[in-house]
Amino acid sequence: MSGKPKRGRAVLIDGKAYVRAADGSQVPAVGRTDFARLDAMSAEEIESGAVSDADALTMSDDDWAAAEVAKPAKVAMTMKLDSDVLDWFRGNGKGYQTRINAVLRRYMEAQKKAG
């Protein structure tokens, strides 16, 4: 083992970050940022803390320019749903197709886990 921490990959579902759990399911990402403490710090304190953080990954401007957001490819298709199911998803506001996709993904992952 190299000793480097394993870097995870997050996906966006309805604008929220999800990460893969040990069982293979997607779970909401939980941040550990103390925003109140961060808001109370000066820009110099923030920069100093970031530079001195041994766990921080240093990235150059070139690294950031080459960075890509990883998300599964979307495929357009026609699908028939029961009207009450579609009405329920639509009734919860914008992003209903993304929520339907998230439900189907969780079902798929549960089926994979079950074998």
KOLFIDO-464952 format. One record per residue (C-alpha): residue in one letter; x, y, z. Coordinates in pm, whole numbers, padded with zeros to 5 digits, always signed. Each point is the difference from the previous one (the first is absolute). Layout:
BEGIN
AXYZ ...
! end
This chain:
BEGIN
M+00000+00000+00000 S+00138+00342-00094 G-00117+00184+00312 K-00181+00263-00207 P-00361+00063+00101 K-00253-00142-00243 R-00174+00282-00187 G-00371-00044-00051 R-00219+00120-00281 A-00320+00190+00053 V-00296+00031-00234 L-00261+00274-00001 I-00361-00107+00042 D-00249+00286-00004 G+00283+00243+00071 K+00124-00186+00310 A+00324-00199+00027 Y-00025-00375+00057 V+00284-00245+00063 R+00017-00378-00029 A-00034-00179+00335 A+00185-00322+00085 D-00305-00205-00103 G-00002+00166-00344 S-00300+00227+00057 Q+00003+00377-00055 V-00033+00201+00323 P-00005+00378+00052 A+00348+00141+00047 V+00051+00147+00344 G+00226+00302+00020 R+00227+00060+00295 T+00050+00373-00054 D-00056+00224+00301 F-00142+00295-00195 A-00048+00219+00311 R+00371-00035+00084 L+00096+00057-00362 D-00213+00316-00021 A+00180+00137+00307 M+00346-00047-00156 S+00187+00255-00209 A+00109-00082-00355 E+00361-00020+00126 E-00094-00252+00270 I-00187-00213-00251 E+00291+00005-00247 S+00252-00080+00274 G-00211-00291+00123 A-00043-00141-00349 V+00373+00021-00078 S+00098-00167+00329 D-00258-00284-00028 A+00196-00323-00051 D-00314-00174-00133 A-00075+00266-00260 L+00051-00093-00362 T+00191+00274-00174 M-00132+00076-00345 S+00151+00242-00245 D-00202+00220-00234 D+00082-00254-00273 D-00139-00283+00216 W-00324+00192+00054 A-00022+00085-00371 A+00023-00371-00084 A-00249-00108+00269 E-00325-00161-00115 V-00328-00056+00177 A-00085-00369-00013 K-00365-00087-00049 P-00170-00294-00166 A-00108+00058-00359 K-00369+00076-00047 V-00197-00179-00271 A-00324+00143-00140 M-00279-00257-00014 T-00375-00037+00009 M-00149-00167+00305 K-00357-00057+00110 L-00074+00063+00368 D-00324-00020+00193 S-00156+00347+00000 D-00024+00020+00379 V+00371-00086+00036 L+00101+00265-00253 D-00237+00256+00156 W+00153-00066+00342 F+00356+00052-00124 R-00099+00311-00197 G-00191+00133+00301 N+00324+00014+00198 G+00139+00267-00230 K+00273+00048-00253 G+00244-00286-00045 Y-00259-00279+00001 Q+00185-00195-00272 T+00317+00011+00208 R-00191-00126+00303 I-00153-00283-00204 N+00352-00088-00117 A+00125+00002+00362 V-00279-00239+00106 L+00078-00233-00290 R+00373+00017+00083 R-00063-00096+00362 Y-00217-00290-00113 M+00271-00113-00243 E+00265+00018+00273 A-00219-00196+00244 Q-00052-00269-00265 K+00374-00018-00069 K+00070-00031+00373 A-00260-00275+00035 G+00166-00191-00283 
! end
